[in-house]
Amino acid sequence: MSTQRVVIITGTSKGLGAALAQQVLDADTTLFSIARGTNPSLAATAAERGAIVHSLQADLSSAEGTRQAQEWLQHALPRTAQQYWLINNAGTVEPIAQANQLNDAQAIQHALQLNVGSAIALCATLLAATDANPHAERRILNISSGAGRRSVAGWGVYGATKAALDFYTQTMAMENHPRLRCVSLAPGVIDSPMQSVIRQQHADDFPDVQRFLNLHAEQQLSSPDETAANILRHMGSDAFGSTLLDDIRRYL
Ligand SMILES: NC(=O)c1ccc[n+]([C@@H]2O[C@H](COP(=O)([O-])OP(=O)(O)OC[C@H]3O[C@@H](n4cnc5c(N)ncnc54)[C@H](OP(=O)(O)O)[C@@H]3O)[C@@H](O)[C@H]2O)c1
């Protein structure tokens, strides 16, 4: 029997992406998982639940790694499923510095490619692979951030990439792509490895660091599992797509 739902998730080796990948696995689902690192627990969970998982190790911060992921998907995606979900989750918060110190052009380029360029390219791959399937319902979720909607000192690059992802999602939504719903979603503050990176910053680079240390000390962060469950519930609901620039905290 052919698979009913195809799900592509980036950044599945840890944090929010790992939780999304674990939870989406069921007997009707074929998961395509992409990260630089591996996540062996996905194969074990897939075997337990009768799901199929295909994994690719690729660096989406480079054009070459992104192309590798696109070619892999073009070749391997089943063409006759009823639902196709793409979750562009992989992201980096670095480089973190104020404007006069944001001088590492390569780090800036990597962040732009990972947070924006790879997401745009994978959207194109999904749309092209499914355009000819008249029954395919397509849902694209771009994981954004509140940082793209209000400025945070030290997050000039991060905020710019997430604002760009928001803008791109709005553009895709106004184009004529049949059976497509898309959303750019802020996931809230999640207790993931990215938050440890944030807490390790120097206040010169990131003046808000104490606020994030306090949030952690006061256990105000949501867990990746809890956030993933809320996101997947919303992504499967009829409301998905009605608010293009959304925030998962509206659905708790
Ligand atoms: N954590 C928060 O509080 C928070 C708040 C707002 C928005 N977000 C957004 O939520 C998403 C997930 O964040 P997270 O907190 O789970 O981050 P995380 O803990 O740093 O995990 C990031 C994931 O992205 C993958 N990744 C990083 N660089 C990559 C690359 N060059 N190529 C391919 N994959 C790469 C990582 O895997 P590898 O290292 O193995 O490649 C990992 O699986 C991000 O888009 C982030 O901006 C997070």
The ligand as a Gaussian input file, in Angstrom:
#p B3LYP/6-31G(d) Opt

LIG

0 1
 N       14.839000      27.288000      21.046000
 C       14.094000      28.391000      21.056000
 O       13.804000      28.971000      22.111000
 C       13.576000      28.935000      19.764000
 C       12.815000      30.112000      19.803000
 C       12.318000      30.631000      18.614000
 C       12.563000      29.988000      17.416000
 N       13.323000      28.849000      17.404000
 C       13.551000      28.209000      16.103000
 O       13.164000      26.842000      16.195000
 C       13.955000      26.049000      15.308000
 C       14.567000      24.889000      16.069000
 O       15.361000      25.424000      17.097000
 P       16.020000      24.539000      18.243000
 O       15.960000      25.375000      19.458000
 O       15.485000      23.174000      18.233000
 O       17.541000      24.567000      17.698000
 P       18.742000      23.584000      18.041000
 O       18.536000      22.986000      19.354000
 O       19.982000      24.378000      17.821000
 O       18.617000      22.486000      16.890000
 C       18.784000      22.927000      15.562000
 C       18.599000      21.769000      14.587000
 O       18.962000      22.269000      13.295000
 C       19.992000      21.463000      12.742000
 N       20.977000      22.251000      12.009000
 C       21.758000      23.250000      12.508000
 N       22.621000      23.661000      11.574000
 C       22.371000      22.893000      10.470000
 C       22.951000      22.835000       9.182000
 N       23.967000      23.636000       8.852000
 N       22.470000      21.942000       8.293000
 C       21.451000      21.115000       8.633000
 N       20.857000      21.124000       9.844000
 C       21.326000      22.004000      10.747000
 C       20.680000      20.824000      13.962000
 O       21.256000      19.581000      13.606000
 P       22.817000      19.378000      13.292000
 O       23.571000      20.261000      14.226000
 O       23.002000      17.912000      13.521000
 O       22.969000      19.767000      11.867000
 C       19.504000      20.581000      14.898000
 O       18.878000      19.368000      14.580000
 C       15.002000      27.003000      14.718000
 O       14.591000      27.426000      13.449000
 C       14.997000      28.165000      15.688000
 O       15.416000      29.375000      15.083000
 C       13.827000      28.318000      18.541000

